[in-house]
């Protein structure tokens, strides 16, 4: 088991963040009734991956403390691709604001 966790860590996966994202994705999926298996699996994976790779970014972008980490991971899992779009919009606004050529 230790080897699996070490492998996941080496490829940038945080198991606790992914679990928070998984729970958020499961809550979202449970709210809807007419999903195919393919859509359900895609939604769960998207939520987990979004939480894993975007939690630290969201904490930084919105100047949130480390204590918000698992809550943000849950919300990212819950929102999946919708939150990815919101984060991307915020990044574009931030970069545009820092662009000295404007």
N, C-alpha and C positions, 0 to 999 in steps of 0.2 A: 504493500500500500504506500509506503514511504517513497518508493521509486516512481510510482504514478504521480504523486503530488510533486515530486522533484521535476519530473518531465513536464508537467503542466506549468510549473513555475518557470522553467527554462524557455518555454514558448510563449510566455507572457500571460498565462492564465492564473487568475487568483480564484481559488476554489470557493472561498467564502463570498466573494463578490458575485460569482456565477450562481451560487445557490440563492442569494438575494434576488438576482435577476430572474432565476427560474421561478421562484415563488411569485414574483410580480407577473411574469408571463402566464403562469397557471391561473392566477386570479383573473386576468384579462380574458383568457380562454374560457373560463367557467362562466363568464357573464354572457357569452354568446352561445347560441344553440346550434346553428346550422353550418358548422365548419366541417370540411372534409378532413380526413386523416392527414393528407399532405399539407393543407393549410395550417392545421393545428401544430404539426411538427415544425413547420417553417416558422410559425409565430413563437413557439417556445425557444427554438434555436436563436432566432433573431433577438429575442429578449435577453437571453443569456449572454450572447456575444456583445450586444449593445452595452449591457451593464458592465461586462468585463473590460471592454476597451474604452468606454466613455466616462466612467465614474470619476476617475482622477481628473480628466479634462473638464468635466462640468464643475467639479469642486474648484478648480483653478479659475475657470472663466467667470464664475459667479461669486468668487471670493468666499467660498463656504469653508467651514472648518472640517477637520478630519472626522469629527463626531457625526457629521451628516452622511458619511460615506455609505453606510448600509441602507439608509433611507433613500439616497439618490440611486443606488444600485437597484433597489426594489422598483422605484418609479421608472427607471430606464427599462427594466424588464417588463413592466406593465405597459409602457408606451411603445416599446419596440421601435419600429421605423418612424413613427410619428415624432418621437423624441429625437431621433437621429437627424431628421429634417430641421427641427428647432435648433439643435446644437449647431448644425451647419450654418443656419441663418445667423446665429450669434457670432460664429467665427468670421463669417463674411463681414458683418458689421464691425467687429473688432479690428479686422485687418484693414478695412476701408478707412476707419478712424485713425489708424496708425500710418496710413499711406501719406508720405510727405510730398508726393508728386501732385496731389489734389489741390 
